[in-house]
Amino acid sequence: MKKLYSLMLAAGLVALTACSATAADTVPKDLKAKLQQQLSVKEISSISTTPMKGIYEVVLGNREIVYTDATGAYVLVGDMIDVAKKQSLTETRKNDLMKADFSKLPLERAIKEVRGDGSRKLAVFSDPDCPFCHKLEKEGLAGLTNVTIYTFLFPLPMHQDAERKSIAMWCASGTGPAAWRAWMDDGKLPEPAKIDCENPVQQNLALGQQMGISGTPALIFTNGKVVPGAIPKERIEELLNAK
């Protein structure tokens, strides 16, 4: 209901303004400074015009979007809707912001699993104690072939033992998939569970934060698309084959 209310509020705001932005509509030069002064906000990554005259999009951090007026005295939180197209401009913008440069991922910090000829590439940020990650492995990734899967160990703070398990798997096999598969398929951890080796877990957590990834699983495709959640195998195949 809260989401629907936000959509309706944004749609109503479009109707009330009854005026689209024009080429002459530009971001006020002092708007960023005003917002930083008046609000306790994270880093303001960008401010840009929107189709609504006098309303500006503000990107906070990596992906959070709010809207403001030219004075920075008012802030709107919710989705901006293109009523004619029945499309959330906010959601579309968030998807654009979530795009990643696959070629710049530090793949040496991921568990590498090659299936078949390994020609297709996929990166996954995964937590060993995340139930949705287990669901993804069983229902989404199982049976995929001709793919190389790079799994970034990404233990979430809510799972108290996930970091220990992640490090133990890395210490057991490094970039190899044996320990990861043993845990995800059979629930077996390396014995003894060493956690004193050099590992990339903290670096992976920092990378995910930088990319705006806050939950698991998160799948990254070579075209830059980032998709959260345990999506089905059919959708993964579609995205792996997308241009």
VEXZAMAR-901214 format. One record per residue (C-alpha): x, y, z; residue number from 1; residue in one letter. Coordinates in Angstrom, 1 decimal. Last residue first. Example, Ala and Ser with C-alpha at 12.3 -4.5 7.8 and 13.67 -1.06 7.14 Angstrom:
2
<r X="13.7" Y="-1.1" Z="7.1" nr="2" rest="s"/>
<r X="12.3" Y="-4.5" Z="7.8" nr="1" rest="a"/>
This chain:
243
<r X="23.2" Y="-8.4" Z="-26.3" nr="243" rest="k"/>
<r X="21.0" Y="-10.8" Z="-24.2" nr="242" rest="a"/>
<r X="22.0" Y="-14.4" Z="-24.1" nr="241" rest="n"/>
<r X="22.9" Y="-14.4" Z="-20.4" nr="240" rest="l"/>
<r X="19.8" Y="-12.3" Z="-19.7" nr="239" rest="l"/>
<r X="17.4" Y="-14.8" Z="-21.3" nr="238" rest="e"/>
<r X="19.2" Y="-17.8" Z="-19.7" nr="237" rest="e"/>
<r X="18.9" Y="-16.1" Z="-16.3" nr="236" rest="i"/>
<r X="15.2" Y="-15.4" Z="-16.9" nr="235" rest="r"/>
<r X="14.5" Y="-19.1" Z="-17.7" nr="234" rest="e"/>
<r X="16.5" Y="-20.2" Z="-14.6" nr="233" rest="k"/>
<r X="14.3" Y="-18.3" Z="-12.2" nr="232" rest="p"/>
<r X="15.3" Y="-15.1" Z="-10.3" nr="231" rest="i"/>
<r X="16.6" Y="-15.5" Z="-6.8" nr="230" rest="a"/>
<r X="17.0" Y="-11.8" Z="-6.1" nr="229" rest="g"/>
<r X="18.7" Y="-8.7" Z="-7.4" nr="228" rest="p"/>
<r X="19.5" Y="-8.0" Z="-11.1" nr="227" rest="v"/>
<r X="22.4" Y="-5.9" Z="-12.2" nr="226" rest="v"/>
<r X="22.7" Y="-5.3" Z="-15.9" nr="225" rest="k"/>
<r X="26.1" Y="-4.4" Z="-17.2" nr="224" rest="g"/>
<r X="25.9" Y="-6.2" Z="-20.5" nr="223" rest="n"/>
<r X="28.2" Y="-8.9" Z="-19.1" nr="222" rest="t"/>
<r X="25.6" Y="-9.8" Z="-16.4" nr="221" rest="f"/>
<r X="25.7" Y="-9.1" Z="-12.7" nr="220" rest="i"/>
<r X="23.5" Y="-11.1" Z="-10.3" nr="219" rest="l"/>
<r X="22.7" Y="-10.0" Z="-6.8" nr="218" rest="a"/>
<r X="21.8" Y="-12.6" Z="-4.2" nr="217" rest="p"/>
<r X="21.9" Y="-11.1" Z="-1.8" nr="216" rest="t"/>
<r X="21.3" Y="-7.6" Z="-0.4" nr="215" rest="g"/>
<r X="22.9" Y="-4.2" Z="-0.2" nr="214" rest="s"/>
<r X="24.5" Y="-3.8" Z="-3.6" nr="213" rest="i"/>
<r X="25.0" Y="-0.1" Z="-4.4" nr="212" rest="g"/>
<r X="28.1" Y="-0.6" Z="-6.4" nr="211" rest="m"/>
<r X="30.4" Y="1.0" Z="-3.8" nr="210" rest="q"/>
<r X="28.7" Y="-1.1" Z="-1.1" nr="209" rest="q"/>
<r X="29.3" Y="-4.2" Z="-3.1" nr="208" rest="g"/>
<r X="32.9" Y="-3.4" Z="-3.5" nr="207" rest="l"/>
<r X="33.4" Y="-2.7" Z="0.2" nr="206" rest="a"/>
<r X="31.8" Y="-6.1" Z="1.0" nr="205" rest="l"/>
<r X="34.0" Y="-7.8" Z="-1.5" nr="204" rest="n"/>
<r X="37.1" Y="-6.2" Z="-0.1" nr="203" rest="q"/>
<r X="36.1" Y="-7.4" Z="3.4" nr="202" rest="q"/>
<r X="35.7" Y="-11.0" Z="2.0" nr="201" rest="v"/>
<r X="38.9" Y="-11.0" Z="-0.1" nr="200" rest="p"/>
<r X="40.9" Y="-13.6" Z="1.8" nr="199" rest="n"/>
<r X="44.4" Y="-14.0" Z="3.3" nr="198" rest="e"/>
<r X="44.2" Y="-17.2" Z="5.4" nr="197" rest="c"/>
<r X="43.4" Y="-17.4" Z="9.1" nr="196" rest="d"/>
<r X="39.8" Y="-18.8" Z="8.9" nr="195" rest="i"/>
<r X="40.5" Y="-22.5" Z="8.8" nr="194" rest="k"/>
<r X="37.4" Y="-24.7" Z="9.1" nr="193" rest="a"/>
<r X="39.0" Y="-28.2" Z="9.8" nr="192" rest="p"/>
<r X="37.1" Y="-29.5" Z="8.0" nr="191" rest="e"/>
<r X="35.6" Y="-27.6" Z="5.1" nr="190" rest="p"/>
<r X="31.9" Y="-27.0" Z="5.5" nr="189" rest="l"/>
<r X="29.2" Y="-29.4" Z="4.4" nr="188" rest="k"/>
<r X="25.6" Y="-28.3" Z="3.7" nr="187" rest="g"/>
<r X="25.3" Y="-30.7" Z="0.7" nr="186" rest="d"/>
<r X="24.7" Y="-28.5" Z="-2.4" nr="185" rest="d"/>
<r X="25.5" Y="-25.0" Z="-1.1" nr="184" rest="m"/>
<r X="28.2" Y="-26.1" Z="1.3" nr="183" rest="w"/>
<r X="30.0" Y="-28.7" Z="-0.9" nr="182" rest="a"/>
<r X="29.6" Y="-26.4" Z="-3.9" nr="181" rest="r"/>
<r X="31.4" Y="-23.5" Z="-2.2" nr="180" rest="w"/>
<r X="34.2" Y="-25.8" Z="-0.9" nr="179" rest="a"/>
<r X="34.8" Y="-27.2" Z="-4.4" nr="178" rest="a"/>
<r X="34.5" Y="-24.0" Z="-6.5" nr="177" rest="p"/>
<r X="38.1" Y="-23.0" Z="-6.8" nr="176" rest="g"/>
<r X="39.1" Y="-19.4" Z="-6.3" nr="175" rest="t"/>
<r X="40.6" Y="-20.2" Z="-2.9" nr="174" rest="g"/>
<r X="40.0" Y="-23.8" Z="-2.0" nr="173" rest="s"/>
<r X="40.0" Y="-24.3" Z="1.7" nr="172" rest="a"/>
<r X="40.8" Y="-20.8" Z="2.8" nr="171" rest="c"/>
<r X="38.1" Y="-19.4" Z="0.6" nr="170" rest="w"/>
<r X="35.5" Y="-21.8" Z="2.1" nr="169" rest="m"/>
<r X="36.6" Y="-21.0" Z="5.6" nr="168" rest="a"/>
<r X="36.4" Y="-17.2" Z="4.9" nr="167" rest="i"/>
<r X="32.9" Y="-17.5" Z="3.7" nr="166" rest="s"/>
<r X="31.9" Y="-19.7" Z="6.7" nr="165" rest="k"/>
<r X="33.3" Y="-17.2" Z="9.2" nr="164" rest="r"/>
<r X="31.6" Y="-14.3" Z="7.4" nr="163" rest="e"/>
<r X="28.2" Y="-16.1" Z="7.3" nr="162" rest="a"/>
<r X="28.2" Y="-16.9" Z="11.0" nr="161" rest="d"/>
<r X="26.3" Y="-13.8" Z="12.2" nr="160" rest="q"/>
<r X="23.9" Y="-13.6" Z="9.3" nr="159" rest="h"/>
<r X="22.4" Y="-10.1" Z="9.7" nr="158" rest="m"/>
<r X="25.7" Y="-8.6" Z="8.8" nr="157" rest="p"/>
<r X="25.5" Y="-10.0" Z="5.3" nr="156" rest="l"/>
<r X="28.3" Y="-12.3" Z="3.9" nr="155" rest="p"/>
<r X="29.3" Y="-11.4" Z="0.4" nr="154" rest="f"/>
<r X="31.5" Y="-14.1" Z="-1.1" nr="153" rest="l"/>
<r X="31.8" Y="-13.0" Z="-4.8" nr="152" rest="f"/>
<r X="30.7" Y="-16.0" Z="-7.0" nr="151" rest="t"/>
<r X="32.1" Y="-15.9" Z="-10.6" nr="150" rest="y"/>
<r X="30.0" Y="-18.2" Z="-12.8" nr="149" rest="i"/>
<r X="31.5" Y="-19.3" Z="-16.2" nr="148" rest="t"/>
<r X="28.8" Y="-20.6" Z="-18.5" nr="147" rest="v"/>
<r X="28.3" Y="-23.2" Z="-21.2" nr="146" rest="n"/>
<r X="25.8" Y="-24.9" Z="-18.9" nr="145" rest="t"/>
<r X="23.0" Y="-23.9" Z="-16.5" nr="144" rest="l"/>
<r X="21.5" Y="-27.0" Z="-14.9" nr="143" rest="g"/>
<r X="21.4" Y="-25.5" Z="-11.4" nr="142" rest="a"/>
<r X="21.8" Y="-21.8" Z="-11.5" nr="141" rest="l"/>
<r X="18.2" Y="-20.7" Z="-11.0" nr="140" rest="g"/>
<r X="16.3" Y="-23.3" Z="-9.0" nr="139" rest="e"/>
<r X="18.9" Y="-24.8" Z="-6.7" nr="138" rest="k"/>
<r X="21.6" Y="-22.1" Z="-6.6" nr="137" rest="e"/>
<r X="19.0" Y="-19.3" Z="-6.6" nr="136" rest="l"/>
<r X="17.1" Y="-20.9" Z="-3.7" nr="135" rest="k"/>
<r X="20.3" Y="-21.3" Z="-1.8" nr="134" rest="h"/>
<r X="21.0" Y="-17.6" Z="-2.4" nr="133" rest="c"/>
<r X="17.4" Y="-16.8" Z="-1.3" nr="132" rest="f"/>
<r X="18.0" Y="-18.6" Z="2.0" nr="131" rest="p"/>
<r X="21.1" Y="-16.4" Z="2.7" nr="130" rest="c"/>
<r X="23.6" Y="-18.3" Z="4.9" nr="129" rest="d"/>
<r X="26.4" Y="-18.7" Z="2.3" nr="128" rest="p"/>
<r X="25.9" Y="-15.1" Z="1.2" nr="127" rest="d"/>
<r X="26.2" Y="-14.4" Z="-2.6" nr="126" rest="s"/>
<r X="27.2" Y="-11.7" Z="-5.0" nr="125" rest="f"/>
<r X="26.9" Y="-13.4" Z="-8.4" nr="124" rest="v"/>
<r X="28.9" Y="-12.8" Z="-11.5" nr="123" rest="a"/>
<r X="27.9" Y="-14.3" Z="-14.9" nr="122" rest="l"/>
<r X="29.8" Y="-15.0" Z="-18.1" nr="121" rest="k"/>
<r X="28.9" Y="-17.1" Z="-21.2" nr="120" rest="r"/>
<r X="31.6" Y="-19.1" Z="-22.9" nr="119" rest="s"/>
<r X="32.3" Y="-21.5" Z="-20.1" nr="118" rest="g"/>
<r X="32.7" Y="-24.4" Z="-22.6" nr="117" rest="d"/>
<r X="30.7" Y="-26.7" Z="-20.3" nr="116" rest="g"/>
<r X="30.6" Y="-25.3" Z="-16.8" nr="115" rest="r"/>
<r X="33.4" Y="-23.2" Z="-15.3" nr="114" rest="v"/>
<r X="33.1" Y="-22.2" Z="-11.6" nr="113" rest="e"/>
<r X="35.3" Y="-19.4" Z="-10.4" nr="112" rest="k"/>
<r X="35.1" Y="-18.3" Z="-6.8" nr="111" rest="i"/>
<r X="35.6" Y="-14.5" Z="-6.8" nr="110" rest="a"/>
<r X="38.4" Y="-12.2" Z="-5.8" nr="109" rest="r"/>
<r X="40.3" Y="-12.8" Z="-9.0" nr="108" rest="e"/>
<r X="37.2" Y="-11.5" Z="-10.8" nr="107" rest="l"/>
<r X="38.0" Y="-8.0" Z="-9.7" nr="106" rest="p"/>
<r X="35.0" Y="-6.5" Z="-11.7" nr="105" rest="l"/>
<r X="36.2" Y="-4.0" Z="-14.3" nr="104" rest="k"/>
<r X="35.1" Y="-5.9" Z="-17.4" nr="103" rest="s"/>
<r X="31.6" Y="-6.3" Z="-15.9" nr="102" rest="f"/>
<r X="31.1" Y="-2.5" Z="-15.9" nr="101" rest="d"/>
<r X="28.0" Y="-2.2" Z="-13.7" nr="100" rest="a"/>
<r X="24.5" Y="-0.9" Z="-14.3" nr="99" rest="k"/>
<r X="22.7" Y="0.0" Z="-11.0" nr="98" rest="m"/>
<r X="22.3" Y="3.6" Z="-12.0" nr="97" rest="l"/>
<r X="20.3" Y="2.6" Z="-15.1" nr="96" rest="d"/>
<r X="18.0" Y="0.4" Z="-13.1" nr="95" rest="n"/>
<r X="17.5" Y="3.3" Z="-10.6" nr="94" rest="k"/>
<r X="16.5" Y="5.6" Z="-13.5" nr="93" rest="r"/>
<r X="13.9" Y="3.1" Z="-14.8" nr="92" rest="t"/>
<r X="12.5" Y="2.7" Z="-11.4" nr="91" rest="e"/>
<r X="12.2" Y="6.5" Z="-11.0" nr="90" rest="t"/>
<r X="10.6" Y="7.0" Z="-14.4" nr="89" rest="l"/>
<r X="7.9" Y="4.6" Z="-13.3" nr="88" rest="s"/>
<r X="5.9" Y="3.7" Z="-16.5" nr="87" rest="q"/>
<r X="2.2" Y="3.9" Z="-17.3" nr="86" rest="k"/>
<r X="3.2" Y="5.3" Z="-20.7" nr="85" rest="k"/>
<r X="0.7" Y="8.2" Z="-20.5" nr="84" rest="a"/>
<r X="1.0" Y="8.6" Z="-16.7" nr="83" rest="v"/>
<r X="4.8" Y="8.9" Z="-16.8" nr="82" rest="d"/>
<r X="5.2" Y="8.2" Z="-13.0" nr="81" rest="i"/>
<r X="7.7" Y="9.7" Z="-10.6" nr="80" rest="m"/>
<r X="8.1" Y="7.2" Z="-7.8" nr="79" rest="d"/>
<r X="8.4" Y="8.2" Z="-4.1" nr="78" rest="g"/>
<r X="10.2" Y="10.7" Z="-1.8" nr="77" rest="v"/>
<r X="9.6" Y="14.4" Z="-2.4" nr="76" rest="l"/>
<r X="11.8" Y="17.0" Z="-0.9" nr="75" rest="v"/>
<r X="11.0" Y="20.7" Z="-0.2" nr="74" rest="y"/>
<r X="13.2" Y="23.6" Z="0.8" nr="73" rest="a"/>
<r X="15.8" Y="22.8" Z="-1.9" nr="72" rest="g"/>
<r X="15.0" Y="26.1" Z="-3.5" nr="71" rest="t"/>
<r X="14.5" Y="24.8" Z="-7.1" nr="70" rest="a"/>
<r X="12.2" Y="22.0" Z="-5.9" nr="69" rest="d"/>
<r X="13.3" Y="18.6" Z="-4.9" nr="68" rest="t"/>
<r X="13.1" Y="15.0" Z="-5.9" nr="67" rest="y"/>
<r X="14.6" Y="11.9" Z="-4.2" nr="66" rest="v"/>
<r X="16.6" Y="9.0" Z="-5.6" nr="65" rest="i"/>
<r X="18.8" Y="6.5" Z="-3.7" nr="64" rest="e"/>
<r X="21.2" Y="4.7" Z="-6.1" nr="63" rest="r"/>
<r X="24.9" Y="5.3" Z="-5.5" nr="62" rest="n"/>
<r X="25.0" Y="7.9" Z="-2.8" nr="61" rest="g"/>
<r X="22.0" Y="10.3" Z="-3.0" nr="60" rest="l"/>
<r X="20.8" Y="11.0" Z="-6.5" nr="59" rest="v"/>
<r X="18.7" Y="14.2" Z="-6.7" nr="58" rest="v"/>
<r X="16.1" Y="14.6" Z="-9.5" nr="57" rest="e"/>
<r X="14.8" Y="18.1" Z="-9.9" nr="56" rest="y"/>
<r X="11.3" Y="19.6" Z="-10.1" nr="55" rest="i"/>
<r X="10.8" Y="23.1" Z="-11.5" nr="54" rest="g"/>
<r X="9.2" Y="21.8" Z="-14.7" nr="53" rest="k"/>
<r X="8.3" Y="18.1" Z="-14.5" nr="52" rest="m"/>
<r X="10.1" Y="16.1" Z="-17.2" nr="51" rest="p"/>
<r X="13.1" Y="15.9" Z="-14.8" nr="50" rest="t"/>
<r X="16.2" Y="18.1" Z="-14.5" nr="49" rest="t"/>
<r X="19.4" Y="16.8" Z="-12.9" nr="48" rest="s"/>
<r X="21.2" Y="16.6" Z="-9.6" nr="47" rest="i"/>
<r X="24.1" Y="14.2" Z="-9.1" nr="46" rest="s"/>
<r X="26.1" Y="12.1" Z="-6.6" nr="45" rest="s"/>
<r X="24.9" Y="13.9" Z="-3.5" nr="44" rest="i"/>
<r X="26.8" Y="12.2" Z="-0.7" nr="43" rest="e"/>
<r X="24.7" Y="11.1" Z="2.2" nr="42" rest="k"/>
<r X="22.2" Y="13.5" Z="3.6" nr="41" rest="v"/>
<r X="21.7" Y="15.6" Z="6.7" nr="40" rest="s"/>
<r X="19.6" Y="18.3" Z="5.0" nr="39" rest="l"/>
<r X="19.6" Y="22.1" Z="4.9" nr="38" rest="q"/>
<r X="23.3" Y="22.8" Z="4.1" nr="37" rest="q"/>
<r X="23.8" Y="19.9" Z="1.7" nr="36" rest="q"/>
<r X="20.6" Y="20.8" Z="0.0" nr="35" rest="l"/>
<r X="21.5" Y="24.4" Z="-0.4" nr="34" rest="k"/>
<r X="24.9" Y="23.6" Z="-1.8" nr="33" rest="a"/>
<r X="23.4" Y="21.3" Z="-4.4" nr="32" rest="k"/>
<r X="20.9" Y="23.9" Z="-5.4" nr="31" rest="l"/>
<r X="23.4" Y="26.8" Z="-5.9" nr="30" rest="d"/>
<r X="23.7" Y="26.5" Z="-9.6" nr="29" rest="k"/>
<r X="20.0" Y="26.0" Z="-10.3" nr="28" rest="p"/>
<r X="19.5" Y="23.0" Z="-12.5" nr="27" rest="v"/>
<r X="18.3" Y="23.9" Z="-15.9" nr="26" rest="t"/>
<r X="14.9" Y="24.4" Z="-17.5" nr="25" rest="d"/>
<r X="15.5" Y="26.1" Z="-20.8" nr="24" rest="a"/>
<r X="15.1" Y="22.9" Z="-22.8" nr="23" rest="a"/>
<r X="11.6" Y="22.7" Z="-21.4" nr="22" rest="t"/>
<r X="10.2" Y="20.7" Z="-18.4" nr="21" rest="a"/>
<r X="6.6" Y="19.6" Z="-18.7" nr="20" rest="s"/>
<r X="3.6" Y="21.5" Z="-17.4" nr="19" rest="c"/>
<r X="0.4" Y="20.3" Z="-15.8" nr="18" rest="a"/>
<r X="2.0" Y="20.8" Z="-12.4" nr="17" rest="t"/>
<r X="-1.1" Y="19.3" Z="-10.7" nr="16" rest="l"/>
<r X="-1.3" Y="16.3" Z="-13.0" nr="15" rest="a"/>
<r X="2.3" Y="15.4" Z="-12.5" nr="14" rest="v"/>
<r X="1.9" Y="15.8" Z="-8.7" nr="13" rest="l"/>
<r X="-1.0" Y="13.4" Z="-8.8" nr="12" rest="g"/>
<r X="1.2" Y="10.8" Z="-10.5" nr="11" rest="a"/>
<r X="3.8" Y="11.2" Z="-7.8" nr="10" rest="a"/>
<r X="1.2" Y="10.8" Z="-5.1" nr="9" rest="l"/>
<r X="-0.4" Y="7.8" Z="-6.8" nr="8" rest="m"/>
<r X="3.0" Y="6.1" Z="-7.0" nr="7" rest="l"/>
<r X="3.8" Y="6.9" Z="-3.4" nr="6" rest="s"/>
<r X="0.4" Y="5.5" Z="-2.3" nr="5" rest="y"/>
<r X="1.0" Y="2.4" Z="-4.3" nr="4" rest="l"/>
<r X="4.4" Y="1.8" Z="-2.6" nr="3" rest="k"/>
<r X="2.8" Y="2.4" Z="0.8" nr="2" rest="k"/>
<r X="0.0" Y="0.0" Z="0.0" nr="1" rest="m"/>
